[in-house]
Amino acid sequence: MLGLFPGVRVMAGVVVLTPTDQAVQQDPNEERKRKRKEYSAKYRRAAKEDAARVVELEAKGLGLLTEAEEAELAELQPRVAQRKQQKNERNAKYRRVGKEDAARVVELEAKGLGQLTEEEKKELAELQPRVAQRKQKKKEENAKFPG
């Protein structure tokens, strides 16, 4: 027999929690994480819809738009442009940090393990897996989309 609350089942008079609800009870941050994930998905979906609508309205042509569509386009274009700019900045920062990390690893490895200070050894140990992971990710992406 099903219970009145989602994620709760009543079987033979005993309340049984589903795995999702058990996780929420075990980790109080789980609910916050779930809500944040839902919010992020909603935000990304809205951003994609805005961008698609701008493309649709621009394809229609300025002379063929109604006043309402022109107003909608005027409202959406700056938002879409701002999101695109922010995304480009984030991507540039990600690439820059990756290049800096790789350069630092090469610099430290060239110095030789025997000549590194404890701090430099620690830095190298921290950077090497990160650089290797980025290399592997790039290799996989290049394999997916050759050319």
C-alpha positions as CSV (number, residue, x, y, z in Angstrom):
1,M,0.0,0.0,0.0
2,L,1.4,3.4,-0.9
3,G,1.7,6.2,1.7
4,L,0.3,9.7,1.5
5,F,3.8,11.3,1.2
6,P,6.2,10.9,-1.7
7,G,9.1,8.7,-0.9
8,V,7.3,7.0,2.0
9,R,5.6,3.6,1.6
10,V,3.5,1.9,4.2
11,M,3.7,-1.9,3.9
12,A,1.9,-4.1,6.4
13,G,1.5,-1.1,8.8
14,V,5.3,-0.4,8.8
15,V,6.6,2.9,7.4
16,V,9.4,2.3,4.9
17,L,11.5,5.1,3.5
18,T,12.8,5.1,-0.1
19,P,16.6,5.4,-0.6
20,T,16.2,9.1,-1.5
21,D,14.5,9.9,1.8
22,Q,17.0,7.8,3.7
23,A,19.8,9.9,2.2
24,V,18.1,13.1,3.1
25,Q,17.7,11.9,6.7
26,Q,21.3,10.9,6.9
27,D,22.7,14.1,5.4
28,P,20.9,17.3,6.2
29,N,22.8,19.1,3.3
30,E,21.3,16.7,0.8
31,E,18.0,18.7,0.6
32,R,20.0,21.9,0.1
33,K,22.1,20.2,-2.7
34,R,18.9,18.9,-4.4
35,K,17.3,22.3,-4.3
36,R,20.4,24.0,-5.7
37,K,20.6,21.4,-8.5
38,E,16.9,22.1,-9.4
39,Y,17.5,25.8,-9.4
40,S,20.6,25.5,-11.6
41,A,18.7,23.3,-14.0
42,K,15.8,25.7,-14.1
43,Y,18.2,28.6,-14.7
44,R,20.1,26.8,-17.5
45,R,16.8,25.8,-19.2
46,A,15.6,29.5,-19.1
47,A,18.9,30.7,-20.5
48,K,18.6,28.2,-23.4
49,E,15.0,29.2,-24.1
50,D,15.9,32.9,-24.1
51,A,18.8,32.3,-26.6
52,A,16.5,30.2,-28.8
53,R,13.9,32.8,-28.8
54,V,16.4,35.6,-29.7
55,V,17.6,33.4,-32.7
56,E,14.0,32.8,-33.7
57,L,13.0,36.5,-33.6
58,E,16.2,37.6,-35.3
59,A,15.6,35.1,-38.1
60,K,12.1,36.5,-38.6
61,G,13.6,39.9,-39.5
62,L,13.1,43.3,-37.9
63,G,10.6,44.5,-40.5
64,L,8.3,41.5,-39.9
65,L,8.2,41.6,-36.1
66,T,5.2,42.9,-34.2
67,E,5.7,45.6,-31.6
68,A,5.4,43.0,-28.9
69,E,8.0,40.8,-30.5
70,E,10.3,43.8,-31.0
71,A,9.9,44.7,-27.3
72,E,10.6,41.0,-26.4
73,L,13.7,41.0,-28.6
74,A,14.9,44.2,-27.1
75,E,14.5,42.8,-23.6
76,L,16.1,39.4,-24.3
77,Q,19.1,40.5,-26.4
78,P,21.1,42.2,-23.6
79,R,20.5,39.3,-21.2
80,V,21.6,36.7,-23.8
81,A,24.6,38.7,-24.7
82,Q,25.6,39.1,-21.1
83,R,25.3,35.4,-20.4
84,K,27.4,34.7,-23.5
85,Q,30.1,37.1,-22.4
86,Q,30.1,35.6,-18.9
87,K,30.4,32.1,-20.3
88,N,33.3,33.2,-22.6
89,E,35.1,34.8,-19.6
90,R,34.6,31.6,-17.4
91,N,36.0,29.5,-20.3
92,A,39.0,31.8,-20.8
93,K,39.8,31.7,-17.1
94,Y,39.5,27.9,-17.0
95,R,41.9,27.7,-20.0
96,R,44.3,30.2,-18.5
97,V,44.5,28.5,-15.1
98,G,45.0,25.1,-16.9
99,K,47.9,26.6,-18.9
100,E,49.4,28.2,-15.8
101,D,49.2,24.9,-13.8
102,A,50.8,22.9,-16.7
103,A,53.6,25.5,-17.0
104,R,54.3,25.4,-13.3
105,V,54.4,21.5,-13.3
106,V,57.0,21.7,-16.2
107,E,59.0,24.3,-14.3
108,L,59.0,22.2,-11.1
109,E,59.8,19.0,-12.8
110,A,62.7,20.6,-14.7
111,K,64.1,21.7,-11.4
112,G,64.4,18.1,-10.2
113,L,62.9,16.5,-7.1
114,G,66.1,16.7,-5.2
115,Q,66.3,20.5,-5.5
116,L,62.7,21.2,-4.6
117,T,61.7,22.7,-1.3
118,E,59.1,20.9,0.8
119,E,56.6,23.6,-0.3
120,E,57.4,23.1,-3.9
121,K,57.1,19.3,-3.6
122,K,53.7,19.8,-2.0
123,E,52.7,22.1,-4.8
124,L,53.9,19.7,-7.4
125,A,52.0,16.8,-5.8
126,E,48.9,18.9,-5.9
127,L,49.2,20.1,-9.4
128,Q,50.3,16.9,-11.2
129,P,47.0,15.0,-10.8
130,R,45.0,18.1,-11.8
131,V,47.1,18.7,-15.0
132,A,46.9,14.9,-15.8
133,Q,43.2,15.0,-15.4
134,R,42.8,18.0,-17.7
135,K,45.1,16.3,-20.3
136,Q,43.0,13.2,-20.2
137,K,39.7,15.2,-20.5
138,K,41.1,17.1,-23.5
139,K,42.3,13.8,-25.1
140,E,38.8,12.3,-24.7
141,E,37.1,15.4,-26.1
142,N,39.4,15.4,-29.1
143,A,38.6,11.7,-29.7
144,K,34.8,12.6,-29.6
145,F,35.1,15.5,-32.0
146,P,38.1,14.8,-34.3
147,G,39.3,17.5,-36.7
